[in-house]
């Protein structure tokens, strides 16, 4: 079934209001989660409503946090989320970075004492709406693989996302995990009853695991072998250690009690596109290069670049609604019943 965007935002807001979240935080949760689905990042949208809310119910999230700035300069800040809802804390950090970059040209803002913030790409997209570029990095919630050559799970899927403004062309937007597949993507496969492709997950002997229900028996694989593993560690150091947030063995995963604070860390770097050239010149040159790459297919056939599909999917789904797979819809309806909600997406 497909549902209008506003209808699903209203449902998400009702869920988080039912578990006690503040009214302004409820609105932010609905916006960020639906933006994930709108961008095609279905593993981080509606699918996250129940897990996020259940963590609140278990007492693992502070619903009345004092979100504070530490070590602030004109171009930087450390945001302490006071164990608040991840999308709320990270939205505050992104808005702080956007305001500083508008004033100073560049801003670097990190978080500590945050929680899982959902899809990485929605935060650089906030900067893009303000005419700015951004780079986002996060320490993932839960470790899924060892460092290259190791055997102990010390690394998560540690995502990064980038947005670079253009002129008339679709802006460049990259949103990736540093593992071949994210946990969200694996959950989508599991919900659909589909096997995993070989190369996503391996057991301790290096043999492929294709059953999504057996993922915890093995390790997720990094993108690009040792290069991806190194990138993953870099993100952990910059978004975790530099912020005083969890990384490595300190990361709180699903095996810990759900009321355990995660001290999740994220980082966003926002920049004004006119730092090194007039904005108009940069946008024109960005358009020229994007067109050059898009037309580089065989016989001039169009090549799809990162960000194009997200823009297409969002436009389509704002027009005809967001599809909700039947298993997920049934689960959301069941959860609404558990919460005593009148709104059960019927």
ChimeraX attribute file (.defattr): number of C-alpha atoms within 10 A of each C-alpha:
attribute: neighborCount
match mode: 1-to-1
recipient: residues
	/A:1	9
	/A:2	12
	/A:3	16
	/A:4	14
	/A:5	19
	/A:6	14
	/A:7	14
	/A:8	21
	/A:9	23
	/A:10	16
	/A:11	21
	/A:12	27
	/A:13	22
	/A:14	23
	/A:15	25
	/A:16	23
	/A:17	17
	/A:18	15
	/A:19	14
	/A:20	15
	/A:21	23
	/A:22	13
	/A:23	12
	/A:24	11
	/A:25	20
	/A:26	22
	/A:27	19
	/A:28	19
	/A:29	26
	/A:30	24
	/A:31	21
	/A:32	22
	/A:33	27
	/A:34	25
	/A:35	25
	/A:36	22
	/A:37	24
	/A:38	25
	/A:39	22
	/A:40	20
	/A:41	24
	/A:42	22
	/A:43	21
	/A:44	26
	/A:45	24
	/A:46	24
	/A:47	22
	/A:48	16
	/A:49	20
	/A:50	17
	/A:51	11
	/A:52	20
	/A:53	23
	/A:54	17
	/A:55	16
	/A:56	21
	/A:57	14
	/A:58	12
	/A:59	15
	/A:60	21
	/A:61	26
	/A:62	16
	/A:63	18
	/A:64	14
	/A:65	16
	/A:66	13
	/A:67	18
	/A:68	15
	/A:69	17
	/A:70	12
	/A:71	8
	/A:72	11
	/A:73	11
	/A:74	14
	/A:75	19
	/A:76	20
	/A:77	22
	/A:78	22
	/A:79	27
	/A:80	25
	/A:81	27
	/A:82	21
	/A:83	23
	/A:84	27
	/A:85	29
	/A:86	23
	/A:87	24
	/A:88	23
	/A:89	29
	/A:90	28
	/A:91	18
	/A:92	18
	/A:93	27
	/A:94	28
	/A:95	16
	/A:96	22
	/A:97	28
	/A:98	31
	/A:99	18
	/A:100	22
	/A:101	24
	/A:102	17
	/A:103	13
	/A:104	14
	/A:105	17
	/A:106	23
	/A:107	25
	/A:108	25
	/A:109	27
	/A:110	30
	/A:111	34
	/A:112	27
	/A:113	24
	/A:114	29
	/A:115	29
	/A:116	24
	/A:117	26
	/A:118	24
	/A:119	28
	/A:120	25
	/A:121	27
	/A:122	28
	/A:123	27
	/A:124	27
	/A:125	24
	/A:126	18
	/A:127	28
	/A:128	24
	/A:129	10
	/A:130	13
	/A:131	17
	/A:132	24
	/A:133	27
	/A:134	30
	/A:135	24
	/A:136	26
	/A:137	29
	/A:138	29
	/A:139	33
	/A:140	31
	/A:141	24
	/A:142	26
	/A:143	24
	/A:144	25
	/A:145	23
	/A:146	19
	/A:147	19
	/A:148	16
	/A:149	8
	/A:150	9
	/A:151	11
	/A:152	14
	/A:153	17
	/A:154	18
	/A:155	29
	/A:156	30
	/A:157	27
	/A:158	28
	/A:159	24
	/A:160	25
	/A:161	22
	/A:162	26
	/A:163	26
	/A:164	24
	/A:165	26
	/A:166	25
	/A:167	16
	/A:168	11
	/A:169	16
	/A:170	19
	/A:171	23
	/A:172	18
	/A:173	25
	/A:174	19
	/A:175	22
	/A:176	19
	/A:177	23
	/A:178	26
	/A:179	26
	/A:180	18
	/A:181	20
	/A:182	22
	/A:183	21
	/A:184	18
	/A:185	16
	/A:186	21
	/A:187	18
	/A:188	19
	/A:189	17
	/A:190	15
	/A:191	15
	/A:192	13
	/A:193	12
	/A:194	14
	/A:195	14
	/A:196	20
	/A:197	14
	/A:198	11
	/A:199	17
	/A:200	20
	/A:201	29
	/A:202	20
	/A:203	15
	/A:204	10
	/A:205	7
	/A:206	11
	/A:207	12
	/A:208	17
	/A:209	23
	/A:210	17
	/A:211	16
	/A:212	20
	/A:213	14
	/A:214	12
	/A:215	19
	/A:216	12
	/A:217	12
	/A:218	19
	/A:219	24
	/A:220	27
	/A:221	23
	/A:222	28
	/A:223	20
	/A:224	13
	/A:225	12
	/A:226	13
	/A:227	13
	/A:228	19
	/A:229	23
	/A:230	17
	/A:231	18
	/A:232	26
	/A:233	23
	/A:234	15
	/A:235	23
	/A:236	27
	/A:237	20
	/A:238	20
	/A:239	29
	/A:240	28
	/A:241	17
	/A:242	17
	/A:243	22
	/A:244	19
	/A:245	25
	/A:246	25
	/A:247	27
	/A:248	21
	/A:249	13
	/A:250	14
	/A:251	23
	/A:252	21
	/A:253	17
	/A:254	9
	/A:255	7
	/A:256	12
	/A:257	13
	/A:258	18
	/A:259	14
	/A:260	14
	/A:261	20
	/A:262	24
	/A:263	26
	/A:264	30
	/A:265	36
	/A:266	35
	/A:267	28
	/A:268	28
	/A:269	23
	/A:270	31
	/A:271	25
	/A:272	24
	/A:273	22
	/A:274	14
	/A:275	12
	/A:276	8
	/A:277	10
	/A:278	10
	/A:279	17
	/A:280	13
	/A:281	13
	/A:282	18
	/A:283	21
	/A:284	15
	/A:285	14
	/A:286	20
	/A:287	18
	/A:288	16
	/A:289	14
	/A:290	18
	/A:291	16
	/A:292	14
	/A:293	14
	/A:294	15
	/A:295	15
	/A:296	13
	/A:297	12
	/A:298	8
	/A:299	7
	/A:300	11
	/A:301	10
	/A:302	14
	/A:303	15
	/A:304	13
	/A:305	16
	/A:306	16
	/A:307	19
	/A:308	16
	/A:309	15
	/A:310	20
	/A:311	16
	/A:312	14
	/A:313	16
	/A:314	18
	/A:315	14
	/A:316	13
	/A:317	19
	/A:318	14
	/A:319	11
	/A:320	12
	/A:321	19
	/A:322	22
	/A:323	15
	/A:324	18
	/A:325	13
	/A:326	12
	/A:327	11
	/A:328	15
	/A:329	18
	/A:330	14
	/A:331	13
	/A:332	22
	/A:333	17
	/A:334	13
	/A:335	18
	/A:336	21
	/A:337	13
	/A:338	9
	/A:339	14
	/A:340	12
	/A:341	14
	/A:342	11
	/A:343	15
	/A:344	18
	/A:345	14
	/A:346	6
